[in-house]
Amino acid sequence: MCSSDLEPGTLATAQLPALKEVTFQQRLNNQLPMDATFKDEAGQPVTLGQYFGHDRPVILAFVYYSCPMLCNQVLNGVARSVKMLTTFKAGQDYDVVFISFDPRDTPDAANAKKTTLLNYWNTQSQTGAWHFLTGESAAIARTTSAAGFAYKWDDQSQQFAHLSGVLVLTPDGRLSRYFFGVEYSPRELRLALVESGQGKIGSVVDQLLLYCFHYDPANGRYGALVMNMVRLGGALTVVTLAGFIALMRWRETHPPMEGHA
């Protein structure tokens, strides 16, 4: 039905009841079902747990491979952000998992989407760290429900109505961080990986950044934690001052020898 066939405002209000069922609710620290069974892009049966338990966090998103627009934005948003994580290596510091919530999707469709994405971003060398899964309705429902992701099929458009976002999970499969939308800040994604990695990845600088920034679940972003920054700044000032005093005392007790500068 075209919008011209409706009274002004009818199209928006007519869709509201259906949209109420389309949600993406944060369920931080919730455990995804590790025994849920899927097929990978090669058609091999796998459990969700096979992608966890390797001492590294996992980036995960729900998409469907025939999605005409929004899911491609999510896929490209993830690829764009992780490509900028130059000091982190996919498959070594983190893994990437996409799960189709359309039970009609096939491993062939998953493989085609994976090939297209990795070729476009010139990341074919990371193929072993990127996983595109398909599954039956029961496994999909268990996993999406645990993550707070609710979607609905729309008969009129012949598409799924759904929201977009990316999850970062701990190595044991617990939901750690949510990022909504289709663009994901590399800095914030890096912080989420370091935090979710539970000390397994990241440098000392990364840990200091975590000390200064705090994840706000209300907006799914990291914000500066002012008091921690003040404490860190104060500590650095004390260390610098102590070093200066020590240097002055050393010079007092070790005067330069005559004839030397």
N, C-alpha and C positions, 0 to 999 in steps of 0.2 A: 504494500500500500504506500503510495507516495504521500509526502507531507501536504501536498496541495489538496488531497481528498479529505483532510481533517480540519476541524475548527482550530483556530490559533491556540496553541498550548496543549492540544490533545495528545500529540505524539509523546511529549515528555511525560505527562501524567499517566498515560496508558502503560508506560514501561516501568513505572515505579514499583508496582507489586513484585515483578520479576527481579528487579534490581536489588530488592531487599534481601534476596536469597544469595546475592553475589557479594561475598565478604572475604577479607583477608585479615584475620585476627592474630595478633602476636600471642604465641603460647611458649614463652621463653622457658627453657629448661625441660620442656616436654620431650619425651623419647619417641623417635620415629620407630615404626615396627621393623625391626631388623630381619624378621623372618618373612616379610612380604616378598612374594616371588614375582619376577618380571622376566623379560627377555632383553638381552643387550642388542646393539645394532647389528651384530652378526647372527642373531637368531638363537643364541645360546641361553638356556635358562639360568637365571642368577637370583640371588637373594639380595635385598637391599644391604644387608650386613656385610656383603663382600666388599663394599666400597668404604667400609669403616674399620676401625681397629688397627690402623697402620701408623699410629702416632702422628697423624696430621689431620687438620680440619678439612671440611668438605664444603664447597660452594654448590648449592642446589637450587634449581628453579623448576616450577611446574609450567609446562607449555603444551601445545599440541602441534604436530608437524605440518598440518594442512592449514594452520592459522594464516589468514591473508595479510596480517599487518602486525598486531600487537606483540605476538610471540617472537616474531623476527626482530623486533626492537629489543626485546629482553635478551635474546641470544647475542645480538650484536653489542648490546650494552655490557654484557659480561665479558665478551671477547675483547672489547675495547679497553675495559678497566684492567683485566688481568695482564694484558700485553704491556701495560705500563708498570707492572710490578716487576721491575727488571732484576731485583735482587732475590726474588722468590721464583722457584721453578716448579711448574706444574708437574705433578707426579712424584715430586720429591718433598715439597713443602705443603702442597694442597692438591686436592682432586676436584674435578668439576662434574656434576651429575645433573642431567636434565631428565625429567620424568614426564611422559605424555599422559595427560588426564583424559584423552580420548581413547576408549578401548578399541576403536576401529583402526587406530594407527598400527602399522606393521613394522617389523625390523628393517625392511627395505626402505620404508619412508624415513625411519630414524637414521639409517646409514647415509641416505642421500642428503639429509639435512646436515649431518655431521661433516660430510665431505665438502659440501658447499661452504659451510661456516669456516672450517679450518683452511680451506684454500683461499677464501676471500681475505682472511687475516694473516695468511702466510705463516700458519702455526702447525703445519702438517707434522712437524717433529714431535708435537705434544699429543699425538693421536691416542697414545696409551693412557693419558690422564683425563681425557674427555669421554664421558659415557652418556649415551642416549638410549633411554629405556622405554619400553612399551609393556603394557600389561592388561590383565583382565579387570573388569569393573570392581571386583571385591578388593583386590590388592590396591588399586588406585584409590578407592574410597577410604580404606584404612589409612593410607599414607597422607592423603590430602587432609583428611579430618584431623589427624594428629598434628598437622602443621597449621591448622586453622584456615585452610584455603578452600573456599566454597565457590562453586561455579554453576552455571545453568545453561542448558541447551535452548536456543531460541529458534523455534520452527520458522518464524517469518524470515529471518536472515540466513537460516541454515548455518549458523555459527554458534560457538560457545560465548556466552557473556561471562567475562572473568576480569579480575584485576591483575596487576603485574607487580612483580617484586622478586627479590633474591634472598635466599636464606644462607646463613653461615652456621655450620654445625660443628660440634666438638668431635674429636676422633671416635668417641663412643656413640655418636648418633643423637646427641641432645641438641635441641634448638637453642642457639646462642644469640644470633643477631638477625634482624630483618632489615632489608633495604627496599623501600617501595619505589614504584615508578619504573622507568626504563633506562635511566642513566645513573651510574653508581660511581661515586667519587673514589678514585684509586687510593687516596690517602685513608679514607674511612674504611674501605674494604681491606686495606693492609692492616689497620688497627684491629678490625674484627677478626682477621685471620690470626694475628698474634695473640689476641685475647682468647679466642676459641681454641687455639693450639695448645693452651695451658703450659706455656713455657717451652714447648718443643721446637718452635721456630721463632725467628726474629732476633735482632741484635740488642745490645744494651740500650742503644738509642731508641729502638722500638718500645722497649719496656719503659723508658723514661717518658715517651710520648703517651703511653697508656696511663701513666701516673698523672699526667696533666690533662687528659681528656676523658670524658665520661659519656657512656652511651645513654641516650635519652630515649626510652621506648615510646614516648608520646609522639615523637616525630621520626623515629628510626634513624637518628643521626648522632654523631659524636659532637659534644660541645666542650668548650674549655671549662675545666674544673678550677675555678679561680683560686680557691684556698690552697689546692695542691700546687698550683703554679707559684703562688706566693711562698709556700714552704720551700719548694725546690729552689726558687730564686734566693731565698734567705740562706739556704744551706750552701749554695754556690758562693754567695757573698762571704760567708764565714770561712769557707775553705780558702778563698782567694786572700782574705785578710790574714788568715793564719799563715799562709805561705809567704806573704809579704813581710810579716813580723819575723818569721823564722829566717828569711833572707837577710833582713837588717841586722839581726843578732849575729848571724854567721859572719857578716862583714865586720862587725865590731870586734869579734874575737879572732878574726883572720885578716888583719890589715895587710894591704899589698906590700910586697917586699920592695926595698929600695932598688931603684934601677929598673923596675918593671912598671908597666902601665897599670 
